[in-house]
Amino acid sequence: MSTALTDLLREWMPHQRWFGGKGREWAEVSEEGFLIDQADPVLSVHRVRVTYTDGATETYLVPLSWRDHPVEELASAFIGAVPGQDRENYAYDAMRDRDATPPWLAHLVTASTIGPMHFHPAGVSSVPEGLPGDIVSTEQSNTSLVYGSEAIFKLFRRLEPGLNPDVEIHDALRKTDNPHIAPLLGSIEIDDPDPTAEPATVAMLQTFVPNASDGWRLATASVRDLYAEGDLHADEVGGDFAADSERLGAATASVHADMAEVLPTENADPAWFGRVAEQMTARLEAAIDVVPQLAEYADGLRAVYAAVADSPERVVRQRVHGDLHLGQVLRTATGWVVLDFEGEPARPLAARRELDSPMRDVAGMLRSFDYAARHMLVEQPEDPQRAYRAQEWAERNRSAFCAGYAAASGMDACGDSPLLRAFEADKAVYECVYEARNRPHWLMIPLQSLSRITAADQRA
C-alpha cells in the first residue's frame, strides 16, 4: 500500500549513487521502519523493498532523520515532508545529517538491540563516543561516515541475508594482527522478516586510517609525471611508483597468507577449473550482446578460458578480497592498508563468500595498473609516444607488484599461469561492459588489453 513516505522514497532513491536499480521500472515499493533514537533529530531506519516489473526484488536500508521544521543547511539531504497529526514532519537523509550520526556509535558502545537491529562491538578496541560523523563523498554502493580521526562507519545499503564478507574477513583477521588491514571495531546486523533467513549485515565500524593516500591517486600522479618528461624512462622519473608497487605486492601476499590461516581452504579439483572456465565463457557470451566489439576477440578469449579447464596448476582455494584494485588500498607512513573485503557488490552474497584462487586478486591489481597507465590516453588515443610510455609504466609496475608478491609468498604469482591470464581476461570483459554502459570513451582501455591478452605470444 502506498503511503506518503513510500511515495517520497520512490521519487528520491533512483537519484542516489548507492541505488543499484537505476533504469529499471518499478512495479511496487514498500517500507517498514523503526526508531533508533528519539532525541532531536529523531533517527529512524527503514527497510525499503523494491519490486521491479520483471519480478526481481531488492531491499535497501534507508536511515532518516526527522525535523519539525525545514533546515536550510540540510537542503541537499532533504527527502520530503510527511503529514503528521499536528504538523508536517521533515525527512532528511540521516547519513548527511551530522546531528543524527552519533547514535550509531552510542548503540555500539552499549551493544544495544533495538527492534530487529543488533549492535555488536568487536571487544578489542574501544568505540569512540559522542562524535558526529562526516559523510565520505566518494562512496557508491555503500555510504560511509568518518568520525574525527578515530573511526570510519560503513553502511551497507543493499540488504541480503547472511554475513557480509567485509565483516567476516576483518573479524577473522583480528587475531592475526596483520598490519595491512584497519582493525574492526564493531558491526550491526538486522533480523530478516522471514524467520528462517539469516540476519543481514547492516554496517561495520573500523579504525580510521589517517594521513593516508589513495593508491589510484598515487599511481596516476606517477603516470602524469612520466608523461611530463618527454625523454625519460619510467625508472628515471622522480615520481616512479615501482617501489610502492613492490611493497603493495608484498602486502597483498601477507593478507592472503593470513586469510588462509584463519579461514577455510581446500585444494581445487578438476571440476572447479571446469566451472571457472564455463562461468567465464558464459560471461563473455552475455557481454558480446552489450559490447559487439568483443566479438573480434571472442575466439581468442574462448581459447584462454579453455586452457583453464585443462590446467594442471595446483591451486589452494581460499577466501580472497574479490575486488582488489588501486582504489581499494591506502598508503600510510608505515605501509599499505587493504580496504573493502566485501567483493563485487553486484554479485550475490553467497558467491562473494565462496573459496577462490588468490590469483583473482592479483589479476585485479594487474588490471588496475593497466588502467592507471592508460586512462590519460583516452584524451589522445592516437599518440604513439604516450602509448609506448603507458605500456612501459604498466609493465614496470606490474612486474614490481609480482616481485613483491613472490618475495613475500615464495610463489611466482605472475608466472606462466593459464588461470591468471584467464582472470585478467575475465576482468577486462567485465570492464568492457561497464565502460560501454557508463563511460563509452574509456572502452578503448579494456579492448586494447584484450588484444594483448589474446595474443598467442604475450600476456597483458
N, C-alpha and C positions, 0 to 999 in steps of 0.2 A: 504494500500500500504506500502510495506516495505521501510524503509529508513535506512541510516547508524546508526542513533540513536536508532531506534526500534530494529535493529539487535543487537546492544550493550546491550540494556536493556533486551532483550530476553535471552542473554547469562549470564548477571550479576544477574538479580533478583532472580532466583531459588536458589542462594547460600546465600541469605540474611536471617537472622534469622526471620525477620518480614514477610517474604513471606509465605502465607498460602497455596499455591498450590503445595507444593513440592510433586514430584512423579506423578503429573497429566500431561497428554500430552496436549501441546498447539496446538490449531488449527490456532489461529490468534492473533496478538498483534497490537495495535495502540496507538498512544500517541498524546496529544496536550499540548503545553506549552506556557508560557508567562513569561516575565521578572519581577522580584521583585525588583532588584537593579542592576544598570548598572555601579557601581564602580568597583574596582579591588579587588577581582574577581567579575565577573558578576554572579548574582544569578538568576536562573530561576526555575520555578515549573512546573512539568509535571504530567498530569493525564494519567496513563498507563492502558489501558483496555485490559485485557487478556480474550480471549475466548478459552475454553477447548474443546477437541474433543467430550465430552458428551453434549455440548451445553451450559453449565454453563458459566457465565461471572463474573469477579471480576475487580474492579477498584482500583488502588493503587496510592498513592501520592509519587512522587519522586522529591525532590529538588536537583538541580545540581548546582555546581559552575564550572565556565569556566575560564581556564587559556590559555595564548598564548604560554606557554612553559611547559614542564613537571616539577613537583615539587617533588623532591626526598623524602621529609619528609611526603608527602601525598601518597606515593606509595600504601599503603594498602587501600586507598579510591579511587584509580584510576578506572574509568569505561571504558574509551577508548577515542580514538581520532576521531574527526568528521571533514571531509574536509570542509574548508571554501573557500571564494572567493580568498583570498591571501595566506592563511596559514592554517595549521591544528589547530583546537580548541580542547583543552584537557578537558574532562569532569570528574569531581570528585563528589563523594557523599558529598553533601553540608553539611550534618549533621556532617560529620567528618572533615570538613574544618573550623577551628576556625575563619579564616578571613571572612567567609561567614555567620557567625551566628548573628552578631549584627543587621542586618536589621529587623529581626523578632520583636525585641523589639522596634526599632525605629518606625516601622509602627503601632505598638500597641499604642505607646505614642500619635501619631497623628491621631489615628482612621482612618487610610487610607482605601481607596478602590482602588485596583489595578486589572484591568481586572475583572474577576469574583470573586475575593477574597476580603472579607471584614474583617477588623480588629476591634475588639470590646474591648476596655479597660473596666474593671469592674467598674471603677469610685470610688472605695473606697480607695484603697491604690495605691500609685504611682508605675508605672512600671519603674524598673531601666533601664538606657540607657547607651549605649557606652561600654557595657561589652561583651567580647567574651564568647561563651558557650562551655562547655566541655561535650562530649558525655558520657552517662551512659552506661557502657558496658554490664550490665545485662539485658537490655531490650530485649523483644521478639516480641510481636505483634505490639508494638509501638516503637518509638525512642524518647529518652529524652535528653535534654541538661540542664546542671546546669550552671547558670550564677552567678559566685562568690559564696557568701553565702546568696544571696538575693532571687533568683527565680529559679524555675525549669519549663522548657518548654517541653510539651509532644506533639509530632506529631503523629496523628492517621493515620497510613499508609493505611489501607483499608477503602475506602470511601463508605458510604451508605447514601442515602437521609435521613434527619432527624437530630434532635438534639441529640448529644451523651450524654448518661446518666451521664457521669463524669462531663461534664459542667453543665448540667441541675440541678443535685443534689447539686453540690457545689455552684452554683448561688443561688439556693433556700435557702441553709443553711447559706448564708452570713448574713441574718437578725437575725439569732439565736445566733450569736457569740459563737457557740459551740467550746469548747476548744480542741476537739478531731479531728478537721479537719484542713487542711492547706488552708488558705483563697485563693479564686480565684482572680487573678489579671487581667485576660483577656482571650479572646478566639478569634478564627478565623474560618470563615466559607467560603464555596465556592459554588457559584451557580451551579446547575446541568445543563448539556447541554439540558435536557428536561425541558422546561419552566413550565411544570405542576408539576414537582417534587420539593420537599423541598430542600433547601440548605443542604449540608453535613458539619458536623463539621470537621475542619482540624486540629486544635490544641488548647491547653489551656496553660495558664501560671498561676502558683501558687507560693505562698510564699514558699521558700525553708526551710526545717526543718533541721537546723544544729545540729551537735553533737548528732545525734540520732542513735539508734541501731536497726537493723532489728530484728523483732520478731522471725523469724525462727532461726537465728544465736544464739540468746539468749537462746531459748528453747533447741536447740540441744547441746549447751555448757553445759546446766544443765544436760542433759541426759548423756553426756560424764563424767561429774563429778560423777554422780551416779554409772556408770559402773566402774569407777576407785576405788570406795570404796566398797570393797567386803563384808563388814559386816555391812553397814549402810543402813537404810531405806531412802526412798525419802524425808521424812520430817526431816531427820537428816543431810543431806548433805549440805555443805556450799553454793553450787550453787542451792539450792532449788528454783524453779520457781513459786511456788503456789501463793505467794503474788502478783506477777506480773500477773498471770493468773486471779486472782480475780479482780484486777484493770482493766484488759482488758475486763472482762465481764461487769463491770460497765460502761466502756467507750462505749462498743457496745450498751448497753441499752440506754445510753444517746443519741447517734447518731440516733438510731431507733426512740426514742421519738420525737426528733426534726424533723426528716423526716416526721413523721406522722402529725406534727403540721403545716408544711409549704407546704406539697404536698398532693395529693388526697388520701383518704382512703375509704374503703367500707367493709361492712360485707360480709364474704364468705357465699355463699349459697350452698346447697347440690350439685348442678350441678358443682360447682368449684371443690369440693372434688372428684367428679367422674372423671372430666377431668384430675386432677392431677394423680389419680391412673391409668387412661388409658395411659397417657403420659409416666409414669414410667414403666409400663408394656411393652409398645412398645419399649422403650429404652433398656430394658432387653433383649427382643427377638432379637433385632438387635445386641446387644453386644455378645450374645451367639455365633453368627456366627463368631465373631472375636476372642473370648476367649472361646473355648469349655469347659474349666474348670468351667465356670459359671453354666453349666448345673446341676452340683451337688447341687447347692443352689437355683435353679430356682423355685422349688415348694415352698420353704420357703419364697423366695422373693415375689412371687405372693401373698402369704398369707399376708405378710407385707403390700403390696400395696392395697390389697382388704380391709384391715382394715381401710385404709384411706377413701375409698369410703363410708364406713358405719360409719365414725367417728362422734360422737356427739360434738366434740370440737367446741368452739366458737373462730373463727379466724377473726381478723380485717385485711384485706388485705391492704398493703401499698407499697410504694417504698422501696426497700431494696438494700443492696450492691450488692448481686448477685454472688460474687466470693470471699467470705471472708475466709482468711486463714492467718497463721502466717507470710507469706511473704508479706502481704498487710498492715502490721501495723508497726509503729516505736515507740520505747520507747524513750522519751526525759527526761530531768531532772524534768519536771513537770507532766508527764503522758504519756498516749498512744495517738498516732495520727493514724487515719484510712485513707488509701490511695485508689485510683483507684476504683471509683464507676461506672465504665463502664460495670460491669458484665463480663460474659464469652465472650471474643471477638469472639469466633467461632459461637455464637448464633446470629440470625438475630437481628437487632437493635430494631425492634418493640417488639420482645419477651423480650428483656432486659429492656424495659420500662414498662412492664406490672406490675400491682399490684400483690404482692405476700405476703406470710407469713414471718415475721421476723425469724421464725424458720429455714428457709433455710440458713440464715447467721449463726445462732447458730450451725446448723449441719455442715456447712463448717468448722467452727473453731474447733468443736469437732473432726472431721476427721483429721484436721491438727495436733492436739495434738497426735493422734494415729500415724501419720506419723513421727512426731518428735521423739516419743519414740522408734519406731521400725525400723527406717531407718538403724541403725547400726547392726541390726540383720541379714541384708542381707549378711554380711560377715561371720556370724557364726549362720546359721539358726538352727543348732542342739544343741545350748547351752541353756538348760532349765533354768539355773540360770539367764542368761541375759533376756530370755523371761519373766520370772517372774518379774524381776526388771523393764522391759519395761512396762508391764501391770500395775505395781504399780505406776510408774511415770505417765502414761496416765490417770489412774483413779483419781489420786490425782489432777492433773491439770485440767482435765475435770470438776471435782466436784467444784474446786475453781472458774473456769470460770462461771459455772452455779450459784454458790453462789453470785458472784459479780453481775451477770445479774439480779438475783432475788432481791437482796437488792436495786438495783438502779431502777428497773422497778415495783417492787411489784408483779411480776408474776413469778411463778415457771416454768421457761422456759424449764427445763430439767426433768420435772416430767414424769409421765406415759403417754406420748403423742404418739399416733399412727402416727401422722404427722411427728414429729421429727424423730422417728425411720425410717420412710419411706424416709425422706430427706437424712438421713445418708446412708441408703442402696443405694439409687439412686446415691449419690455421689461416693460411693465405687464402684458401677458398672462402672461409668464413669472412675474412676481411673484404673480399670482393663483394659479397652480398651486402655487408654493412656499408661499404663506401657507395655502392650503387644506389642504396636507399637514402643515404644521409649526406654524402659528400662526393658526388659523381666525379668531380675534378681530381679527386685523390685516387680514383680507381686504378690509375696507371701504376701506383706503387705495388700493390699485391700482384697485379698482372705481370709486371716486369720480374717480380720474384718467382712467379710460377714458370716463367720462361727459363730462368736459371735452374730451378729445382727439377724441371722435367728434362733438362739437357742430360744426355747419357753420361757425359764425362765429368760432371761437376755438380756440387750442391749449391743451394743459395747461400 
